[in-house]
Amino acid sequence: MASRTLHYPSPRHAAALYAGREENLVHAERTLGVRLTSREDWLRLEGEDEPVARAEALFTFLDQARGQGMTIRTPDFHRLTDAFARGEGAQLQGLLATPLVIATNRRTIVPKTLGQKLYLQSMLAHPVVFGIGPAGTGKTYLAMAAAVNALLQNQVERIILTRPAVEAGEALGFLPGDLREKILPYLRPLYDALHDMLDAEDVAHLSEKGVIEIAPLAYMRGRTLSRAFIILDEAQNTTPEQMMMFLTRLGEESRMVVTGDITQIDLPKAKASGLLEVRHILADIPGIDFHTFSGADVVRHPLVQRIIAAYEAYRAPGPA
């Protein structure tokens, strides 16, 4: 049997490593096969040599992450605990070896949570990434940051941003104005993120040149998109046929990020969501990665996280 006692500068510091939730320590005990005791500013690990060593490596990793300014949330703690239990601790050290910074013309963007850092690293490592989760987790904003950074670094030649215009059934002809004016209400959030990262003059100039293209999903049909960073936002509102159509637009040296919230599907009830289906179809294909956020990953106003948690609890099935 082995025993280790880890000491920290304060009780608050120690609690931050497991998101301040005792049930997270219970999860770690069950997953790693150790006994954990937390008191004030220390944490004791007890068990067989190898499980204790893994638990110590986990909490050392979490402490280093906190030292880099990242907040540890319950989903992060669970993901990392499970990974260390699988013996993937050495691989995860690469997360902290190099600070991950996304530079754009107007601001430098740094991930606020370990979940966000994992998501950003996934976008750098995989040609196709799905970011799934509720509003406020940064899934679309970080995808936009990665796209702008790739363009500024000449890794791609253009950025293509698209959304399904579900409310108008993608039949936009009856709306007043030219194409840009018709689709603007549906694509406004993408414009907002873009203007946060590039000067307004640059956005206008790059849009005129076709370097930045923002269009409804219907306009992607029949195209092959090469040397591009392509983002499909609000993907929960795609049908399975639209999802397949979009994914098969991927051309040479292109990258795709698909974002969506499966709790906010606006499709008619008779239509299935392509985002719900795609994970079952593509989960085991190399080069495609799925990153799932939860309400605990929300980085907006603290009330947003509580609102999402309340809705999740309300919608959860009751006891049989």
N, C-alpha and C positions, 0 to 999 in steps of 0.2 A: 504494500500500500504506500501511496505517496501523498504528501501534503505540501501545498504552497500557499503563502499568504501574500497577496499583492496590496501594496500601500499606495494611496493617492493623496494629493494635496488637501482635499476636503471631501466631506460627504457628498456634496453636490457634484463634484468631479467624478466620484465613483459611480453615482447613480446615473450620470449622463451616458455612461458606457453601455448601459442596457435600457436606455430610453426611460429610466425612472420607473419601470414597471416590474414588479416582483414576478409576474407571470412569465416575463421573458427569461428570468433566471430558471424558472421551472422548465421552460422549453429547452434551455441549454443543458440542464441536468439530464433530462430525458434523452436528448439527442446525442450528447457527448458521453453519457454514462459516468458522470461525476456528481459529487455532492458540492453544492455551492452555498456558502454562508456569507451574507453581507451585513456588516455592522459599521456604522459611522463611515470612516474613510478607508476601510479595508475590505478585501474580498478573499475568502479562504476557499481553496480548491482541494478536494479530497477524492481519492479513488485509486485505480490502478495506474501504473506509471505512464502508459501511452495516452489514455484519455486525459489525465491531468496535464500532460505536456501539450496536448492539443488545445485544451481549455486555456492554458496559460498563453499559448500563441495567439488564440482568438482575442483575449482581452488586451494583450500587448498591441495587436493590430488595431483594435478599436481605439485604444488610447492614442496611438500614432495618428489615426484619422482625425480624432478630435483635435489633436495638436495642429493639424493642417487647416483647422477652422471649419470642419464639416460637422453638421448635426447628425447624430445617430438616431434614427427613428425605428419604430418596431419592425417594419418590413425589412430594413437594412439588417437589423440584428438577427432576424430569422434567416434571411438569405445567407449571411456570413456564417452563422452557427452551422447551418446545414452543409455549407461548403467545407468548413473545417472538419466536420464529422466525416465527410467523404475523402478527406486527405488532400484537399485542394488549397491548403493554407499557403504553400510556397508560391503557387501561381498567383494568389491574390496579393501577395506582397508587391507585385508589379503595379497594383493600383496606387500605391503610395510612393513608389520609387521616383516617379516624375509627376510634379504638380500638373494638372490638366487645366489649361487656360485657352479659351477660345477668343481670339482677337477679331474685332470688327472695327470699322472706321470710327464709330461713335463711342464704343465702350468695350471693355474687356469683361468677358463673362466667365465666371468660375462656378462650378457645381456647388450647390448649397448642402447637398446630402450625398451620402454614399450611393443611394439609389440613382441620383442624377449622374454621378460620376460613372457608374456602371453603364448607364444608358449612353452617355457620350462616348465612352470607350467602345461600346458595341457599334456605334455608328462609324467610328474610325476603322473598325476591324472587319465589318461585314458589308457586303454590297446591298443587302436588303434587311431592314430592321423594322419591327413593329413595336410601337410604343403605345401601350393600352392602359387606360386608367382615367380617373375623374379629372375634372377641371381643377386647375391650380397646381398641378404636379410638375409643370414645366415641360411637358412632352412635346408640344408644338413649338414653343419658344426656343428650346434647346436644338430642335431639328433645324429651325430657321438659322440659328447661330452657326451650326455646323455647316449649313449650306453656304452662308455668306462667307465664312472662313475659307471653305474649299474654293470658292470663286476668287477671293482675294489672293489665295496661294497658287492660283492657276492650275489647280487640280481638276477643275471642270471648266467648261466654257460658258455654261449658262445654268440658271436656276429656273425650275418649272414648279409652280405651286398650283395645286388644284384641290377643289372641294366638290362634292356632289351638291347641286342646287336642288335639294329635295323639296323644299317648300313650293317651288314652281314646277316641280316634276321634270326639271331640266328642259321644259318647253318654254323658253324665255321670250318668244316672239311677241307675246301680248303686252309685255312691259314696255313703258316709254323709254326713249333714248337709244343711243348706239349700244353696241355690245358691251363696252366697258361700263357704261352706266347701268345696263341691265344686271350685270353680274356683281357689281360692287357690293351690294348689301350682303351677299353670301360670302364674299372674300375679304371683307373689311378686317377681320382679325389678323389675316396674313399680312395685309398692308400695314397694319399697326405695328406688328413685330418687325417688319422690314424697315420702317421708318425709325424704329428704336436703334437700329444697327447701322444704317447708312444715312447720309445727308439726303434731304428731300431732292436736291438737284441731281444727286447721283442716281437715286431711284428713278426719277423721271427720264434721265439720259439713258440708263441701262434698259429701261422698259421700252423706250422708243427704238433702241437698237435691237431689241429682241433678246438681250442677254438675260433679262428677267421677264418671265412670262407668267401671268396669273390668269387662269382660265377654269371654267367649270369642267367637271370630269367628262361630260359628253364630248368635249372637243379633243380628248386624247385618243379617241377611237381611230384605228388605222395608221397610227404614227409609230416610228421607231425612234426612241430618244437616246442619242449617243452623247458622250462627254457632258453629261448633265447631272445635276443633283435635283432629284424629283421628290417632292413632298405631297402626299395625299393626306389631307386633314379631314376630320369628321368622317372617318372611314366606316364608322358604324352605320352610316346611312347609304352605303353601297349595297347593291344586291350581289349575290355570288357571281353572276355573269359579269357585272361591272368590275368586281375585284379581280377576276381572272383577266379581263381585258386590260386593266391598268397594269398588273404585274408583268404581263407579256409585252409591254412597251419597252422594257429595259433593253438598252442598247450597249454598245462597246464603251467601256470605261465610265459607266454611269453608276450612280448610287441612288437607292430609293429608301425613303422613310415613310411609313404608314402610321398615322396616329388616329386614335379614336377612343370613345368612352362607351362601352357596351351597355351602360345604364341609361344612355340618352339616345336611344334609337327612335328616329322620327318617321321611319318607313311605315307605309300602311301595314296593318296586321297580317295581311295575306302574303306579304313579301318577307323573305328571310334576309338576315344581315350577312353580307359577305365577310365582315370582320369576325363574326361569331364562328363561321364555318372554316375560315382559312387556317386557323391554328391547328385544327384536326388534320388538315390536308398537308400542310407544309412543315409541321413541327420537326421532322427528322431530316430535313434537307440541309446539307452543309452550305454555309454562306448566308443562311437566313437565320435571324435571331429574333426572339420574342422577349420584350422587356415589359413586365406588368407592374404598374403602380397601384397603390391602394389609397384610401382616404387618409391614412397616416403619413403619406408622402406629400400631402398638400403643403405648399410653401407660400400661400397667400395669407390673408388676415387669419389669425387663429380661429375666428368664428367659422370660417369656411370649412375647416377640418371638422369642427363639431357638428356643423349642419350635415356634412356628408355622412359622418358616423351615425347621426340620428336617423337619416334616411335608410342607411344600410341595416340598422337595427329594426326599423319599422317594416322593411321589406323582407327580412329574414323569415323563413318558415317557422312557425311555432312548433312546440313539442307535439308529437303524434299522439 
